[in-house]
Amino acid sequence: MRNNYDKRGKKESGGKRIGKSRASRFEKSKESSGSFKSPKRGFKKKPLRPTPEIPVNIPKKKTETDEVRLNKYIANAGVCSRREADTFIEAGMVTVNGKPVTELGFKVKPSDEVRFDGRRLNPERKVYLLLNKPKNYVTTTDDPHADMIVMDLVKNACAERIYPVGRLDRNTTGVLLFTNDGDLSKRLTHPSHNMKKIYQVSLDKQISKNHIEEIASGIVLEDGPIAADAVSYINNQEKTEVGIEIHSGKNRIVRRIFEYFGYRVKRLDRVYFAGLTKKNLPRGKWRFLTAKEVRYLKMM
């Protein structure tokens, strides 16, 4: 006989109310205000919804009236901090429209020419954008031979000129970061920083456990040895879906690893890059990073 027993226990019906009564809950309000209004019958307090973190680096177009303090202008250009900029200003190392400025708190307009130690500064706001790259798009800023490039998907995102960080080949989908922060871009793509990347791989046939173990321990390709940081089946029954974690930035490295054993990669999706994922981001769509995400990237 089938047992319809509910493991969570039977729902109580009737009985004593557990916790404070309505009167006791409103007792403090009655004592402090001197009057008491009974709550409406059937009143239910709505649960608080968690407030999502709002992207804060969404750029705005500057106008002539958008004056900023000179030290902030210098800091935005990536020269130094605001406090250090004040020191340079007082030392006479900064000129505005050809004239030295030593006044702290001096404000400049977007059209002003600001030079630090003779070098013209570009105070462009730093922008950080994440795209869930679709298939058949080339990761480049300009290619006359390509029908579709990733820049087409983000061309209306901001006034600043942004660039893709690293590359995903035409048939690879997933996480792709764009920014105009050159220092961050170099740090994320330099081999010495070993940025973590995770891919979901769909193969044309089942991959053996021995090959999984060899990929983890390391193999030698035409351009040198390579080993995955982690690799495992995603679906143990089909054994054609594999997750692989790797930090190498070599060209087509994931595809070449599986081709080495005679497998053809049918689909390749990057699901993780330097702490960023494509969660809740549909294919072909983009979003600005949150302040928390930007801080995380800069600490890496």
Stockholm file with secondary structure:
# STOCKHOLM 1.0

chainA/1-300         MRNNYDKRGKKESGGKRIGKSRASRFEKSKESSGSFKSPKRGFKKKPLRPTPEIPVNIPKKKTETDEVRLNKYIANAGVCSRREADTFIEAGMVTVNGKPVTELGFKVKPSDEVRFDGRRLNPERKVYLLLNKPKNYVTTTDDPHADMIVMDLVKNACAERIYPVGRLDRNTTGVLLFTNDGDLSKRLTHPSHNMKKIYQVSLDKQISKNHIEEIASGIVLEDGPIAADAVSYINNQEKTEVGIEIHSGKNRIVRRIFEYFGYRVKRLDRVYFAGLTKKNLPRGKWRFLTAKEVRYLKMM
#=GR chainA/1-300 SS CCCCCCTTCCCCCSSCCCSCCHHHHTHHHHHHHSCCCCCCTTCCCCCCCCCCCCCCCCCCCCCTTCCEEHHHHHHHTTSSCHHHHHHHHHTTCEEETTEECCCTTCEECTTSCEEETTEECCCCCCCEEEEEECTTCBCSSCCTTCSCBTHHHHTTSCSSCCEESSCCCTTEEEEEEEESCHHHHHHHHCGGGCCCEEEEEEESSCCCHHHHHHHHHCEEETTEEECCSEEEESCTTTCCEEEEEECCCCTTHHHHHHHTTTCCEEEEEEEEETTEECTTCCTTCEEECCHHHHHHHHHC
#=GC SS_cons         CCCCCCTTCCCCCSSCCCSCCHHHHTHHHHHHHSCCCCCCTTCCCCCCCCCCCCCCCCCCCCCTTCCEEHHHHHHHTTSSCHHHHHHHHHTTCEEETTEECCCTTCEECTTSCEEETTEECCCCCCCEEEEEECTTCBCSSCCTTCSCBTHHHHTTSCSSCCEESSCCCTTEEEEEEEESCHHHHHHHHCGGGCCCEEEEEEESSCCCHHHHHHHHHCEEETTEEECCSEEEESCTTTCCEEEEEECCCCTTHHHHHHHTTTCCEEEEEEEEETTEECTTCCTTCEEECCHHHHHHHHHC
//
